[in-house]
Amino acid sequence: ASATLAHQMNVQEVTLCVNAFSKIPLLLGQHALWEALGKVIAEALSNMNPQHVANCLNGFSKVELLRGDRSLWEGLRAAMMQSLPRMDAQGVANCVNGSSKIGIFLGDRDLWGTLKDAAVSMLPKMWSEGVSSCVNGFSKVEHLLADRSLWETLGKAVVSVMDEMNPQGVANCINGLSKVELLCGDRVLWTAMRSAVHSQGTGKLAVPQHVANIVNGFSKVPFLLEDHDLWEFLVRASLSVLKQMDPQHVANCVYAFSRMGWLHSRVTLWEALMQAAASTAARMNPQEVSNCVVGLAAVPQLRGGGVGWTALAKAATQAAAQMNLQDVTDCVGGFSEVEGLLGDVTLR
């Protein structure tokens, strides 16, 4: 009904549809719906208020089939730049989060400079959801990762709203902040993040993506690597959702857990991770394959070979042409540790 009637809707009605439908994963692949909504919004940009702009930008950014529509995004960018001075805190957070998903925006320094200034000024007014959206969004913009002022401000904001965050917000913050090298030694920040995860218990860590993001993030914080209580907790949480993890989540967990030598003796953990890697290898991208290879090869008890390694070898062979130098180097080093693959001519 919305796809058919979109051309008769006013801006507010279309925006409501974009905002609602973008929250329903089942609908994100509906081409006719999104093309109709996108066309109406593109023609109505000049009549949109700041809230409309923020909601549409954030909603459309979740729709992969629209991410290559340069005309739509250039129009939304212009509307956003005009609206930011009048936008509320949640609107700014939505713009940061949405813009970070659009490839043509990531290198736009003018855009991100404006978004940074708007976000920093609005942080005191943001709820926990807005703060986590800003952390998640800014962490995807490479040229901002060295901006000490921005990240120290965001780190303090995270700590101040930590008690209000839901599991998704906590996971997003851990994953995002761990990409910022200058924060990885901040004990106050990471102790607060650790406490937030522990306080939720494994019962609330039931979403594979949240668990994988937390595991991946904490593994980049040096002083947490010897925190046995934390990692025992994360091992249990990971094993409870491992069968539901997608290739990226599996690869992140394999690589993260392999960094702790004291975990290499956990037979149940590594048998489960090897099985998960084998079952998802065919759907992995080059970096995911290399992460699994180098991670699993670091565990001595797994180096004998087996069906898991056969599946990864096949995936690596098929992905070799798309690998960068680091992926190739990791695969060569990892596979060379596996006795059962040393005679694989195709792989070599």
C-alpha positions as CSV (number, residue, x, y, z in Angstrom):
1,A,0.0,0.0,0.0
2,S,2.8,2.4,0.9
3,A,4.7,1.7,-2.3
4,T,1.5,2.3,-4.4
5,L,0.4,5.5,-2.5
6,A,3.8,7.0,-1.8
7,H,3.4,9.6,-4.6
8,Q,0.3,10.9,-2.9
9,M,1.8,11.3,0.5
10,N,3.1,14.5,2.0
11,V,6.6,14.8,3.5
12,Q,5.5,13.9,7.0
13,E,3.7,10.8,5.9
14,V,6.6,9.6,3.7
15,T,9.1,10.2,6.6
16,L,6.9,8.2,9.0
17,C,7.0,5.3,6.5
18,V,10.8,5.5,6.0
19,N,11.4,5.6,9.8
20,A,9.1,2.7,10.5
21,F,9.9,0.4,7.6
22,S,13.7,0.8,8.1
23,K,13.4,-0.8,11.5
24,I,11.9,-4.0,10.0
25,P,14.7,-6.2,8.5
26,L,12.2,-8.2,6.5
27,L,11.4,-5.2,4.4
28,L,14.9,-3.8,3.7
29,G,15.1,-5.8,0.5
30,Q,11.8,-4.6,-1.0
31,H,13.0,-2.7,-4.1
32,A,9.6,-1.3,-5.2
33,L,8.9,0.1,-1.7
34,W,12.2,1.8,-1.3
35,E,12.5,3.1,-4.8
36,A,9.0,4.7,-4.4
37,L,9.8,6.3,-1.1
38,G,13.2,7.4,-2.3
39,K,11.8,9.1,-5.3
40,V,9.2,11.1,-3.3
41,I,11.8,12.2,-0.7
42,A,14.2,13.3,-3.5
43,E,11.5,15.6,-4.9
44,A,10.5,16.9,-1.5
45,L,13.9,17.7,0.1
46,S,13.4,21.5,0.0
47,N,10.2,21.1,2.1
48,M,11.7,18.9,4.9
49,N,12.3,20.1,8.4
50,P,15.4,19.0,10.4
51,Q,13.7,16.0,12.0
52,H,12.4,14.7,8.6
53,V,16.0,15.0,7.2
54,A,17.5,13.1,10.1
55,N,14.9,10.3,10.1
56,C,15.1,9.9,6.3
57,L,18.9,9.9,6.2
58,N,19.1,7.3,9.0
59,G,16.3,5.2,7.6
60,F,17.6,5.1,4.0
61,S,21.1,4.4,5.2
62,K,19.9,0.9,6.3
63,V,18.7,0.0,2.8
64,E,21.6,-1.4,0.9
65,L,20.0,-1.1,-2.5
66,L,19.8,2.7,-2.1
67,R,23.4,3.2,-1.0
68,G,24.6,3.6,-4.6
69,D,22.0,6.3,-5.5
70,R,24.4,9.2,-5.7
71,S,21.6,11.7,-6.6
72,L,19.6,10.8,-3.5
73,W,22.5,11.0,-1.1
74,E,23.8,14.3,-2.6
75,G,20.4,15.8,-2.0
76,L,20.2,14.4,1.5
77,R,23.7,15.7,2.2
78,A,22.8,19.2,1.2
79,A,19.5,19.1,3.2
80,M,21.4,17.8,6.2
81,M,24.1,20.5,6.1
82,Q,21.4,23.2,6.0
83,S,19.4,21.6,8.8
84,L,22.2,20.7,11.3
85,P,22.2,24.1,13.1
86,R,18.5,23.6,13.9
87,M,18.6,19.9,14.6
88,D,18.0,18.4,18.1
89,A,20.3,16.0,19.8
90,Q,18.7,12.8,18.5
91,G,18.6,14.1,15.0
92,V,22.3,14.9,15.1
93,A,23.0,11.3,16.4
94,N,20.9,9.8,13.6
95,C,22.8,11.8,11.0
96,V,26.2,10.7,12.3
97,N,25.1,7.0,12.4
98,G,23.4,7.2,9.0
99,S,26.2,9.1,7.2
100,S,28.8,6.5,8.4
101,K,27.0,3.8,6.3
102,I,27.3,5.7,3.0
103,G,30.5,5.1,1.2
104,I,30.6,8.4,-0.8
105,F,30.4,10.3,2.6
106,L,33.3,8.7,4.4
107,G,36.0,10.8,2.9
108,D,34.0,14.0,3.0
109,R,36.0,16.1,5.5
110,D,33.7,19.1,5.3
111,L,30.7,16.9,6.1
112,W,32.4,15.2,9.0
113,G,33.8,18.4,10.4
114,T,30.3,19.8,10.5
115,L,28.9,16.6,12.1
116,K,31.6,16.5,14.7
117,D,31.0,20.1,15.8
118,A,27.2,19.5,15.9
119,A,27.6,16.2,17.9
120,V,30.1,17.6,20.4
121,S,27.8,20.6,21.1
122,M,24.8,18.3,21.6
123,L,26.4,15.5,23.6
124,P,25.3,16.9,27.0
125,K,21.7,16.6,25.8
126,M,21.9,13.1,24.2
127,W,20.4,10.0,25.7
128,S,22.5,6.9,25.9
129,E,21.2,5.7,22.5
130,G,22.4,8.9,20.8
131,V,25.8,8.7,22.4
132,S,26.3,5.1,21.2
133,S,25.2,6.1,17.7
134,C,27.8,8.8,17.6
135,V,30.5,6.4,18.8
136,N,29.5,3.8,16.3
137,G,29.3,6.3,13.4
138,F,32.5,8.3,14.1
139,S,34.5,5.1,14.6
140,K,33.9,4.2,10.9
141,V,35.5,7.5,9.7
142,E,39.2,6.8,9.4
143,H,40.5,10.3,9.4
144,L,38.7,11.0,12.7
145,L,40.3,8.1,14.7
146,A,43.3,10.2,15.6
147,D,41.2,13.2,16.8
148,R,42.1,13.1,20.5
149,S,39.7,15.9,21.5
150,L,36.7,14.2,19.9
151,W,37.4,10.8,21.4
152,E,38.2,12.0,24.9
153,T,34.9,13.9,24.8
154,L,33.0,10.8,23.5
155,G,34.7,8.6,26.1
156,K,33.5,10.8,29.0
157,A,30.0,10.9,27.5
158,V,29.9,7.1,27.3
159,V,30.9,6.7,31.0
160,S,28.3,9.3,32.1
161,V,25.4,7.4,30.4
162,M,26.7,3.8,30.8
163,D,24.1,2.8,33.4
164,E,21.3,3.7,30.9
165,M,22.6,1.7,28.0
166,N,21.0,-1.4,26.6
167,P,23.1,-4.4,25.5
168,Q,23.2,-3.1,21.9
169,G,24.5,0.3,23.0
170,V,27.1,-1.2,25.2
171,A,28.3,-3.6,22.4
172,N,28.4,-0.7,19.8
173,C,30.4,1.5,22.2
174,I,32.9,-1.3,23.0
175,N,33.4,-2.1,19.3
176,G,33.6,1.5,18.2
177,L,35.9,2.8,21.0
178,S,38.3,-0.2,20.6
179,K,39.1,1.1,17.1
180,V,40.6,4.3,18.7
181,E,44.1,3.4,19.6
182,L,44.6,6.5,21.8
183,L,41.8,5.3,24.1
184,C,42.9,1.7,24.5
185,G,45.0,2.5,27.6
186,D,42.2,4.5,29.4
187,R,41.6,2.3,32.4
188,V,38.7,4.4,33.7
189,L,36.8,4.0,30.4
190,W,37.4,0.3,29.9
191,T,36.8,-0.6,33.5
192,A,33.4,1.0,33.2
193,M,32.8,-0.9,29.9
194,R,33.8,-4.2,31.6
195,S,31.5,-3.5,34.5
196,A,28.6,-2.8,32.2
197,V,29.1,-6.1,30.4
198,H,29.4,-8.1,33.6
199,S,26.3,-6.5,35.1
200,Q,24.1,-7.6,32.2
201,G,24.9,-11.3,32.7
202,T,25.0,-13.9,29.9
203,G,21.2,-13.9,29.9
204,K,21.1,-10.5,28.3
205,L,23.9,-11.2,25.9
206,A,21.7,-13.3,23.6
207,V,22.3,-11.5,20.3
208,P,25.3,-13.0,18.3
209,Q,26.3,-9.6,16.9
210,H,26.5,-8.0,20.4
211,V,28.6,-10.9,21.7
212,A,31.0,-10.8,18.8
213,N,31.4,-7.0,19.0
214,I,32.2,-7.2,22.7
215,V,34.7,-10.0,22.2
216,N,36.3,-8.2,19.3
217,G,36.5,-4.9,21.1
218,F,37.9,-6.1,24.4
219,S,40.6,-8.1,22.6
220,K,42.1,-4.8,21.4
221,V,42.5,-3.5,25.0
222,P,45.9,-4.7,26.2
223,F,45.4,-4.5,30.0
224,L,42.2,-6.7,29.7
225,L,43.8,-9.6,28.0
226,E,44.9,-11.2,31.2
227,D,41.5,-10.6,32.9
228,H,40.5,-14.3,33.3
229,D,37.2,-13.7,34.9
230,L,36.1,-11.4,32.0
231,W,37.2,-13.8,29.3
232,E,35.7,-16.9,31.0
233,F,32.4,-15.0,31.0
234,L,32.8,-14.1,27.3
235,V,33.7,-17.6,26.4
236,R,30.4,-18.8,27.9
237,A,28.4,-16.1,26.2
238,S,30.0,-16.9,22.8
239,L,29.4,-20.6,23.0
240,S,25.8,-20.0,23.9
241,V,25.2,-18.1,20.5
242,L,27.9,-19.5,18.3
243,K,25.6,-21.5,16.1
244,Q,23.6,-18.4,15.2
245,M,26.7,-16.3,14.3
246,D,27.3,-15.2,10.7
247,P,30.8,-15.5,9.1
248,Q,32.0,-12.0,10.3
249,H,31.0,-12.8,13.9
250,V,32.7,-16.2,13.8
251,A,35.9,-14.7,12.3
252,N,36.0,-11.9,14.9
253,C,35.6,-14.4,17.8
254,V,38.3,-16.8,16.4
255,Y,40.8,-14.0,16.0
256,A,40.0,-12.4,19.3
257,F,40.2,-15.5,21.5
258,S,43.4,-16.6,19.7
259,R,45.2,-13.6,21.2
260,M,45.0,-15.1,24.7
261,G,47.5,-18.0,24.9
262,W,46.0,-19.1,28.2
263,L,42.8,-20.0,26.4
264,H,44.4,-22.2,23.8
265,S,44.0,-25.3,26.0
266,R,40.2,-25.0,26.1
267,V,39.3,-28.0,23.9
268,T,35.5,-27.3,23.9
269,L,35.9,-23.7,22.8
270,W,38.3,-24.4,19.9
271,E,36.4,-27.5,18.6
272,A,33.2,-25.3,18.6
273,L,35.0,-22.4,16.8
274,M,36.6,-24.7,14.3
275,Q,33.2,-26.2,13.5
276,A,31.6,-22.8,13.2
277,A,34.4,-21.6,10.9
278,A,34.0,-24.7,8.7
279,S,30.2,-24.2,8.4
280,T,30.5,-20.5,7.4
281,A,33.8,-20.6,5.4
282,A,32.1,-20.6,2.0
283,R,30.3,-17.3,2.8
284,M,33.4,-15.5,4.2
285,N,35.0,-12.5,2.6
286,P,38.9,-12.5,2.2
287,Q,39.6,-10.8,5.5
288,E,37.3,-13.1,7.4
289,V,39.0,-16.1,5.9
290,S,42.5,-14.8,6.8
291,N,41.4,-13.9,10.3
292,C,40.1,-17.5,10.9
293,V,43.2,-19.0,9.4
294,V,45.7,-17.0,11.4
295,G,43.6,-17.4,14.6
296,L,43.0,-21.1,14.4
297,A,46.6,-21.8,13.4
298,A,47.8,-20.1,16.6
299,V,46.2,-23.0,18.6
300,P,48.7,-25.9,18.6
301,Q,46.1,-28.6,19.1
302,L,44.3,-27.7,15.9
303,R,47.3,-27.9,13.5
304,G,46.9,-31.5,12.6
305,G,44.3,-30.8,9.8
306,G,40.8,-32.0,9.4
307,V,37.5,-31.0,7.6
308,G,37.6,-27.5,9.1
309,W,40.9,-26.7,7.5
310,T,39.8,-28.3,4.2
311,A,36.8,-25.9,4.2
312,L,39.0,-22.9,5.0
313,A,41.6,-23.9,2.3
314,K,38.8,-24.1,-0.3
315,A,37.5,-20.7,0.8
316,A,41.0,-19.1,0.7
317,T,41.7,-20.6,-2.8
318,Q,38.4,-19.1,-4.1
319,A,39.1,-15.7,-2.4
320,A,42.8,-15.4,-3.2
321,A,42.3,-13.1,-6.1
322,Q,40.5,-10.5,-3.9
323,M,42.9,-10.7,-1.0
324,N,45.2,-7.8,-0.1
325,L,48.8,-8.3,0.8
326,Q,48.1,-8.6,4.6
327,D,45.4,-11.3,4.0
328,V,47.7,-13.3,1.8
329,T,50.6,-13.0,4.3
330,D,48.3,-14.2,7.1
331,C,47.0,-17.1,5.1
332,V,50.5,-18.2,4.0
333,G,51.7,-18.0,7.6
334,G,48.6,-19.8,9.0
335,F,48.3,-22.6,6.5
336,S,52.0,-23.3,6.8
337,E,51.4,-24.4,10.4
338,V,48.9,-27.0,9.4
339,E,50.5,-30.3,8.7
340,G,47.5,-31.8,6.9
341,L,47.6,-29.0,4.2
342,L,51.4,-29.0,3.4
343,G,50.7,-31.3,0.4
344,D,47.8,-29.3,-1.0
345,V,49.1,-28.3,-4.4
346,T,46.0,-26.2,-5.3
347,L,46.2,-24.2,-2.2
348,R,49.9,-23.6,-2.6
